[in-house]
């Protein structure tokens, strides 16, 4: 059994017991979060649309962290322009506990 959920502008295919990294949710480690935006659920047959309107996915937060730094470097030749910028995206690692279909 698996489900397709949407969170943080992205879609994830999850099954019970999976550990995934999603955009930062603002929940502390040990808390429980519920994903209500379920796009599809596959048990024996694939259900989508109005069939999964009341479906949800329950997960527990494992940890919060940051990805590795990405360097953005802008440069224009002959004009002396260059700019260096770094970015570390924050994430929340969650473990999928139950798919409520």
C-alpha positions as CSV (number, residue, x, y, z in Angstrom):
1,X,0.0,0.0,0.0
2,X,1.3,3.4,-0.9
3,X,0.0,7.0,-1.1
4,X,1.0,10.1,-3.0
5,X,1.0,13.2,-0.8
6,X,1.7,16.9,-1.6
7,X,3.6,19.1,0.8
8,X,5.9,22.1,0.4
9,X,5.1,22.4,-3.3
10,X,6.3,18.9,-4.1
11,X,4.7,15.4,-4.3
12,X,6.0,12.3,-2.6
13,X,5.2,8.6,-3.0
14,X,5.2,7.1,0.5
15,X,4.5,3.8,2.2
16,X,4.2,2.9,5.9
17,X,7.7,2.9,7.5
18,X,9.3,5.2,4.9
19,X,11.6,8.1,6.1
20,X,11.5,11.1,3.9
21,X,12.8,14.7,4.0
22,X,10.3,17.4,3.3
23,X,10.3,21.2,3.4
24,X,10.5,22.5,6.9
25,X,7.2,22.0,8.7
26,X,7.7,23.9,12.0
27,X,7.2,20.8,14.2
28,X,9.7,19.6,16.8
29,X,11.2,16.1,16.9
30,X,8.8,13.5,18.4
31,X,5.7,15.4,17.4
32,X,3.0,13.9,15.1
33,X,2.0,15.6,11.8
34,X,-0.8,14.8,9.5
35,X,-0.7,15.3,5.7
36,X,-4.3,16.0,4.5
37,X,-3.4,16.6,0.8
38,X,-3.5,13.1,-0.4
39,X,-3.6,12.8,-4.2
40,X,-3.8,9.0,-4.7
41,X,-3.9,5.8,-2.6
42,X,-3.1,2.4,-4.0
43,X,-4.2,-0.6,-2.0
44,X,-5.5,-3.2,-4.4
45,X,-6.8,-0.7,-6.9
46,X,-5.6,2.9,-7.4
47,X,-8.0,5.5,-5.9
48,X,-7.7,9.2,-6.8
49,X,-9.9,12.3,-6.9
50,X,-13.1,12.2,-4.8
51,X,-12.3,8.7,-3.7
52,X,-9.4,10.0,-1.5
53,X,-11.1,13.2,-0.3
54,X,-11.1,12.0,3.3
55,X,-7.7,10.2,3.2
56,X,-4.8,11.4,5.3
57,X,-1.3,10.3,6.1
58,X,0.1,10.4,9.7
59,X,3.8,10.8,10.3
60,X,6.1,11.5,13.2
61,X,8.9,14.0,13.0
62,X,12.4,12.4,13.4
63,X,14.6,15.6,13.1
64,X,14.9,19.1,11.7
65,X,18.1,20.0,9.8
66,X,19.7,21.8,6.9
67,X,20.9,20.4,3.5
68,X,24.5,21.1,2.5
69,X,25.4,24.6,1.3
70,X,24.8,25.5,-2.4
71,X,27.1,28.2,-3.7
72,X,25.6,30.8,-6.2
73,X,28.2,32.7,-8.1
74,X,27.4,35.5,-10.5
75,X,30.0,37.0,-12.8
76,X,30.1,39.4,-15.7
77,X,33.3,39.6,-17.7
78,X,35.1,42.9,-18.4
79,X,33.0,44.9,-16.0
80,X,34.5,43.6,-12.8
81,X,31.1,42.4,-11.4
82,X,31.1,39.3,-9.4
83,X,28.9,38.2,-6.5
84,X,29.0,35.1,-4.3
85,X,26.1,33.9,-2.3
86,X,25.4,30.7,-0.3
87,X,22.1,29.0,0.7
88,X,21.3,26.1,3.0
89,X,17.7,24.8,2.7
90,X,16.0,23.7,5.9
91,X,14.2,20.3,6.0
92,X,12.1,18.1,8.3
93,X,12.8,14.4,8.3
94,X,9.5,12.4,8.9
95,X,8.7,8.8,9.3
96,X,5.4,7.6,7.8
97,X,3.4,5.8,10.5
98,X,-0.1,5.2,9.0
99,X,-2.0,5.7,5.8
100,X,-5.6,6.4,6.6
101,X,-7.5,5.6,3.4
